[in-house]
Structures are given as C-alpha cells and as structure tokens.
Amino acid sequence: MSRARILPFDLRTDRAIFLVALLVRLGVTAFYGRHHVTVTGLELGTLADNLLAGRGFMWEFYGSTVPRYAFFPPFYPLFLALLKMAFGASWIGAMQIIQTVPSAATAVVIRRLGAHVDPRTAVAAAYAVAFWPPLVIYSAAAYSVTFEAFLVPWIVLLLFEAARGVRRGAMRAGAAYGVLGTMLPAFLGSLLLAPLGLRAMRLPWRRIAAITLTAGACAFLVILPWTVRNLIRLHRFVPVATNIGFNYLGGQNPFSRPHNNILCAFDVERWQVIDRQALETMNEADFDRLLLRQGLQFAAAHPGLTARRCAERLVYYWWGSPFIRRYNPEQGRVNMALMTVLMPFFLVGLGVAVRARERYGLLLAVFLWQSAFYMHFAIRGRYALPTHPLMLLVAVAGAGAIAARLRRRSRA
C-alpha cells in the first residue's frame, strides 16, 4: 500500500505544516476572542481613524496638538483603515483571523529556508515555529509585528534563492524588502550587510553586487510612492517615516531606560529632553533630524554610559526583560523563561552557523544587523519577534548538533 493511502497528510509537507500552524493560531485566537482581551500597542488605529474621517495620515505627537504626517510607517494605518471600513466594529476579530495566515505561513518559510541551510532539521524547525508561544500569542492578540515576523525570514529565503541562481530572485527579495520597509523601515539597513552574508556563501563579488543592487532598486521602487508623498508633504527627502531621531534620542538621554522609550511613556522626562517650542514650530523632518543629532551628541559625550546601555539592550533584545512591557511585567518574565530555554541551543547553533557559514551566512548577517541596530534603542518584546523564526532555525540546528554528539559518545 502506498504511503499516501496510509497517511492522508505527510507531516513533513508544507501543506501539513501550514495546517497545523494555522489550527494552533485559530485555536488561540478563539480563546482570546472569547475572553475579550484588550488589544494593545495599536496607536496606529488613531491614524486609521483619521484616514477614515478624511483628515489624512495625521497623528498628534505625544503630549502635543501638533500633527505629525509621517511619524509612523504607512502599512498598518492603511491596513487598519481598510479593516475598519470593511468590518466596522468587528475589525479586531478580522485582523486576528487574517494575521493567522502569514503567521502560519512563517513555519512553511522556515521549512523551505531550512532545506537550504540544514535539511536534516528543517521540518523540526518549522514545527518549532508553528508552536512557538510568542509567535502564536502575538498573532492572536492582533499585534502588528506578525507580518514582520513572516517577511524577515521570507526575504532571507528569497536572497538564498537569488544566490542559487533563481531568476528574478533578487527582484522578489527587493520587493519584499520594500513591503517590509513600509512596516519596519529599520530592516532596510540590513541590505548593507547582505553582501557579507552572500560572500560567506562563496559568491563572487560581481554577483553579490548584482543581487544587492537589484534588491535595493526594487525596494526603493516599492517605497517610492510614499517617499514622493513625504517630499510633497514635508518638502524634505524622507523615505518612509520621521521617527528615527525620536527613537534614538529616547535611548540616548540622561533619563533613558533599556526597556522603554521615556519620550513615549513619561511626560515629565519628555519635556526635559525635547524642546517643545522646536516641536511646535519646526518642519517635522527637520525636527526629527534635530532629535537624532541631540541623541548622537549625548552618546558621544558619555561613551562609557552609552557602551553600558548598548550592552544592556543587546541582552534585552536577545534574551528579555521583566519590564519589556510597562503594564505587563508578567509577560516579560514569561518571555525571559522561554528565551532562557532557547538560548543555550541558539548559542550552540551559532557555533554551528559560524563553522558552516557558507550555508548560514545570510542568517548571521541578519543577526549582526539586528544587534548593531537595536542596541541603541529602548527594547520591547515585539521588537525581537521578527528574528525569532530565524533564531528557532539556528537553535534546532544547535539541538541537532548536541544530539549527534551525544550519540557519538554513547557509541564510543
């Protein structure tokens, strides 16, 4: 009798992986819906409301009545506006259900990426992603980071395919980069380190240049309409958003904390750091650049403190903090417990990745970029979520290496 007749679903196939991941997410989503959990972290809903009310892409700065027209990236406000227009008061439930699809598809992406990196552990890594609690819970709670957690590993997969000679692979990777840039502009900077990952795969520099330049050009074309819109609105070149200076200064000031941007959360400290008159009178893009210069000046004037804070944030990004969320430290503790279990396997997997960097080079480039970028900013739990699928892929490889070594010892 054929295998297909014995097992209607081969658990190693992409279809089975997707269905299992989807059912897990739908089940948790139903639990969230039944208990009426309040959705948090969606100030972007205010922007969506302004869009629907005809006021445009406008959000009032923390504690001020001055409108900011490009503070947030555009994808989620537009997405939420569409959901609110289509589903009315049921938009949160619709968002929860819709987000289960890319969240479940992330497991399939990891299986396919794992086939390039380590075929022996690819399926196990996919199921690790399918059941990983942060990915499941953030999807059910309707956090906007779910799409980012799908796109980051998908971009790595597309770059792998481009490196293997797949036609249009670099163009697809660039298009995905551009879409991600409308949600998470910071990740666009990882293109600067992509050549290192491709070089680790032993690609010639000419091919590396062709891939990265093609991907960069396609990414720019995707964000170009929003860049033109910002140019018209602000009379300045702003590719996506005007919050880099705000976020950087939030992490580089006398009151800054590694787990929270005090410019968001604390009114008194905010106005000791930010010049309110400048906020209310300057062009939005110029004001953000002023904040960036102010943060860089503070970092340069306090190198020891800056280095210590960078180290703290690096730990917070990769491990966690009980104060990741100001109003829910219990979630931070749960995250730390999960990452404490994961981290030993991930560190062993990093050792495997460094030794086999011709297969893991692109993943290492992502980890390097995320470390270099986020160690300057206040860290919250969802900031690290886009790298969790890649972490799980490396951690499962680490677990496989440990198991192989134990088997060799038992035979000796």
C-alpha positions in Angstrom: 0.0 0.0 0.0 1.3 3.4 -0.9 2.4 5.9 1.8 -0.3 8.4 0.6 -3.0 5.9 1.4 -1.7 5.1 4.9 -1.2 8.8 5.8 -3.6 11.3 4.2 -1.2 14.1 5.3 2.6 13.6 5.4 3.6 15.8 8.3 6.8 16.7 6.5 5.0 18.6 3.7 4.4 22.3 3.6 0.6 21.7 3.5 0.6 19.8 6.7 3.0 22.3 8.4 0.8 25.2 7.4 -2.4 23.5 8.5 -1.0 22.6 11.9 0.3 26.1 12.5 -3.0 27.6 11.3 -5.1 25.4 13.6 -2.9 26.3 16.6 -3.3 30.0 15.9 -7.0 29.9 15.2 -7.5 28.0 18.5 -5.6 30.6 20.5 -7.4 33.4 18.6 -10.7 31.9 19.6 -9.6 31.8 23.2 -8.6 35.5 23.0 -11.8 36.4 21.4 -13.9 34.6 24.0 -12.1 36.3 26.9 -12.4 39.8 25.3 -8.7 40.5 25.7 -8.0 44.2 25.1 -5.8 44.8 22.1 -2.8 47.0 22.9 0.1 48.5 21.0 -2.1 49.9 18.2 -1.8 53.7 18.4 -1.8 53.2 14.7 -5.6 52.8 15.0 -5.7 56.6 15.6 -4.1 57.2 12.2 -6.6 54.8 10.6 -9.4 56.7 12.2 -8.0 60.0 10.9 -7.8 58.5 7.4 -11.4 57.3 7.5 -12.5 60.7 8.8 -10.8 62.5 5.9 -8.1 64.1 8.0 -5.4 62.2 6.2 -2.3 60.4 7.6 -2.1 62.5 10.7 -1.2 61.7 14.3 -0.7 64.2 17.2 2.7 63.9 18.8 2.9 62.7 22.5 1.5 65.5 24.7 1.2 68.0 21.9 -1.5 69.1 19.5 0.9 69.5 16.6 0.1 67.0 13.8 2.8 64.6 12.6 2.2 63.5 9.0 5.0 60.9 8.6 5.8 59.7 12.1 4.7 56.1 11.6 5.4 53.8 8.6 2.2 53.7 6.4 1.4 50.0 6.1 -0.5 49.3 9.3 -2.5 52.5 9.4 -3.7 51.8 5.8 -4.3 48.2 6.7 -6.4 49.0 9.8 -8.3 51.7 7.9 -9.3 49.1 5.3 -10.3 46.6 8.1 -12.4 49.2 9.9 -14.1 50.3 6.6 -14.8 46.7 5.7 -15.7 45.1 9.1 -16.8 48.1 11.3 -16.8 47.3 15.0 -15.6 43.7 14.2 -12.3 44.9 12.7 -10.1 43.5 15.6 -11.5 40.0 15.1 -11.0 40.3 11.4 -7.4 41.4 11.9 -6.8 38.4 14.3 -8.1 35.9 11.7 -6.3 37.5 8.8 -3.0 37.5 10.7 -3.2 33.8 11.4 -2.4 33.2 7.7 1.0 34.9 7.5 1.9 33.7 11.0 1.2 30.1 10.0 3.0 30.6 6.6 6.1 31.6 8.6 6.5 28.0 9.6 6.5 27.0 5.9 9.0 29.6 5.0 11.3 28.3 7.8 10.9 24.7 6.4 12.0 25.9 2.9 14.8 28.0 4.3 15.9 25.1 6.4 16.1 23.0 3.3 18.9 25.3 2.1 20.6 25.6 5.5 20.3 22.1 7.1 17.8 19.7 5.5 18.0 17.3 8.5 16.5 19.8 10.9 14.2 21.8 8.5 10.9 20.1 9.5 11.7 20.2 13.2 12.5 24.0 12.9 9.2 24.5 11.0 7.2 22.9 13.8 9.1 24.8 16.4 7.9 28.0 14.7 4.4 26.5 14.4 4.2 26.1 18.2 6.4 28.9 19.4 4.3 30.8 22.0 5.3 34.4 21.3 4.6 34.0 17.6 1.2 32.4 18.3 0.2 34.8 21.0 1.2 38.0 19.2 -0.8 36.8 16.2 -3.9 36.1 18.3 -3.5 39.4 20.2 -3.5 41.3 16.8 -0.1 42.8 17.2 1.2 44.4 14.0 4.5 42.7 14.2 3.1 39.4 12.9 3.6 40.4 9.3 7.2 41.4 10.0 7.9 38.0 11.6 6.8 36.5 8.3 8.6 38.9 5.9 12.1 38.8 7.5 12.7 35.0 7.0 11.0 35.2 3.6 13.4 37.9 2.5 16.3 35.7 3.6 14.8 32.7 1.7 14.5 34.9 -1.4 18.1 36.0 -1.1 19.1 32.4 -0.8 17.3 31.6 -4.0 18.8 34.5 -5.7 22.3 33.3 -4.6 21.4 29.8 -6.0 20.7 31.4 -9.4 16.9 31.6 -9.3 15.7 34.1 -11.9 14.1 37.2 -10.5 15.1 36.1 -7.0 16.8 39.4 -6.3 13.8 41.3 -7.6 11.4 39.4 -5.4 13.7 39.9 -2.4 13.8 43.6 -3.1 10.0 43.8 -3.5 9.7 42.0 -0.1 12.2 44.4 1.4 10.2 47.3 0.2 6.9 46.0 1.6 8.7 45.3 4.9 10.1 48.9 4.8 6.5 50.2 4.9 6.2 48.5 8.3 9.7 48.2 9.7 12.0 50.7 7.9 14.9 49.8 10.1 15.3 46.4 8.4 16.1 48.1 5.1 19.5 48.8 6.6 20.3 45.1 6.7 20.9 45.4 2.9 24.2 47.0 3.9 25.3 43.7 5.5 23.7 41.3 2.9 26.9 41.3 0.8 28.8 39.9 3.8 26.3 37.0 4.1 26.4 36.4 0.3 30.2 36.5 0.4 30.2 33.9 3.1 28.3 31.7 0.6 31.3 32.0 -1.6 29.6 34.1 -4.3 31.9 36.3 -6.4 31.7 40.0 -5.7 30.2 40.8 -9.1 27.2 38.5 -8.5 26.9 39.9 -4.9 26.8 43.4 -6.3 24.2 42.5 -8.9 22.0 40.9 -6.3 22.2 43.7 -3.7 21.8 46.5 -6.2 18.8 44.8 -7.8 17.2 44.2 -4.5 17.9 47.7 -3.3 16.5 49.2 -6.5 13.3 47.1 -6.2 12.9 48.0 -2.6 13.2 51.7 -3.4 10.6 51.4 -6.2 8.1 49.9 -3.7 8.6 52.7 -1.1 8.9 55.4 -3.8 5.2 56.5 -3.8 5.4 57.1 -0.1 8.7 58.9 -0.5 7.2 61.2 -3.1 4.2 61.8 -0.8 6.6 62.7 2.0 8.5 65.0 -0.3 5.3 66.8 -1.3 4.0 67.0 2.3 7.3 67.8 4.2 9.4 69.3 1.4 12.2 67.0 2.6 13.6 63.6 1.5 12.0 61.1 3.9 12.0 57.6 2.5 9.4 56.2 5.0 9.0 57.7 8.5 10.2 60.6 10.7 10.7 58.7 13.9 14.4 57.5 13.8 15.6 60.6 15.7 12.8 60.3 18.2 13.6 56.7 18.9 17.3 57.2 19.0 17.0 60.2 21.4 14.6 58.1 23.5 17.5 55.7 24.1 20.3 58.3 24.5 19.4 60.8 27.1 20.0 61.3 30.9 16.8 59.5 31.8 16.7 56.7 29.2 16.0 53.1 30.2 16.9 50.0 28.3 13.3 48.6 28.2 11.2 51.7 27.5 11.4 54.9 25.4 10.9 57.6 28.1 9.8 60.0 25.3 6.7 57.9 24.8 5.9 56.8 28.3 6.9 59.6 30.7 5.6 63.2 30.3 7.9 65.0 32.7 11.1 63.5 31.4 10.0 64.0 27.8 9.8 67.8 28.1 13.2 67.9 29.8 14.7 66.3 26.8 12.6 67.6 23.9 12.4 71.4 23.1 8.6 71.8 22.9 8.9 75.1 21.1 11.0 73.4 18.4 8.5 70.6 18.2 5.7 73.1 17.5 7.5 75.3 15.1 9.9 73.2 13.0 9.3 71.1 9.9 8.6 67.5 11.0 11.6 66.1 9.1 13.9 68.8 10.4 12.7 68.3 13.9 13.4 64.5 13.8 16.9 65.2 12.5 17.4 67.6 15.4 16.5 64.8 17.8 18.9 62.5 16.1 21.8 65.0 16.4 20.8 65.6 20.0 21.0 61.8 20.8 24.3 61.4 18.9 25.8 64.3 20.8 24.7 62.8 24.2 26.2 59.4 23.2 29.5 61.0 22.1 29.7 63.0 25.3 29.1 59.9 27.5 30.9 57.0 25.8 31.1 54.8 28.9 27.4 55.1 29.7 26.5 54.6 26.1 28.6 51.4 25.9 26.9 50.1 29.1 23.5 50.8 27.8 24.3 49.2 24.4 25.3 46.0 26.2 22.2 46.0 28.3 20.0 46.5 25.3 21.8 43.7 23.5 20.9 41.3 26.3 17.4 42.6 26.4 16.9 42.1 22.7 18.2 38.5 22.6 17.1 37.4 26.0 14.5 39.7 27.5 13.5 41.8 30.5 10.7 41.6 33.0 10.0 45.2 32.2 9.6 44.8 28.5 6.0 46.0 28.8 5.4 48.7 31.3 1.9 47.5 32.1 2.5 43.7 32.0 5.8 42.7 33.5 4.4 39.1 33.8 4.7 38.8 30.0 8.3 39.9 30.2 9.0 37.1 32.8 7.4 34.5 30.6 9.4 35.7 27.6 12.6 35.5 29.7 11.8 32.0 30.7 11.2 30.9 27.1 14.3 32.6 25.9 16.3 31.0 28.8 15.3 27.6 27.5 16.0 28.6 23.9 19.3 30.4 24.3 21.7 27.5 25.1 20.6 25.7 21.9 20.7 29.0 20.0 24.3 29.7 21.1 25.4 26.2 20.1 23.6 26.7 16.8 25.5 29.9 16.3 28.7 27.9 16.7 27.4 25.5 14.0 26.5 28.5 11.8 29.9 30.1 12.1 31.6 26.9 11.1 29.2 26.3 8.2 28.9 30.0 7.2 28.6 29.2 3.5 25.1 28.0 4.4 24.3 30.3 7.3 25.9 33.5 6.2 22.7 35.4 5.4 21.2 34.5 8.8 24.4 35.7 10.5 24.2 38.9 8.6 20.6 39.5 9.9 21.6 38.7 13.5 24.6 41.1 13.2 22.4 43.9 11.8 19.7 43.5 14.4 22.3 43.5 17.1 24.1 46.6 15.8 20.8 48.5 15.3 18.7 47.6 18.4 21.4 48.0 21.0 20.9 51.8 20.6 17.2 51.8 21.2 14.8 51.0 24.1 13.8 47.4 23.7 10.3 45.9 23.9 9.4 42.3 23.4 7.8 42.6 20.0 10.9 44.3 18.5 12.8 41.0 18.7 9.9 38.9 17.3 10.9 39.2 13.6 14.1 37.4 14.3 12.5 34.6 16.4 11.8 32.3 13.4 15.5 32.5 12.4 16.6 32.0 16.0 14.5 28.9 16.1 16.0 27.6 12.9 19.5 28.0 14.4 18.5 26.7 17.8 17.1 23.5 16.3 20.4 23.1 14.4 22.1 23.5 17.7 19.9 20.9 19.3 20.7 18.6 16.4 24.4 19.1 16.9 24.1 18.3 20.6 22.1 15.1 19.9 24.6 14.0 17.3 27.5 14.5 19.8 25.6 12.5 22.5 25.0 9.7 20.0 28.7 9.6 19.2 29.7 9.5 22.9 27.2 6.7 23.6 28.7 4.6 20.8 32.3 5.2 21.9 
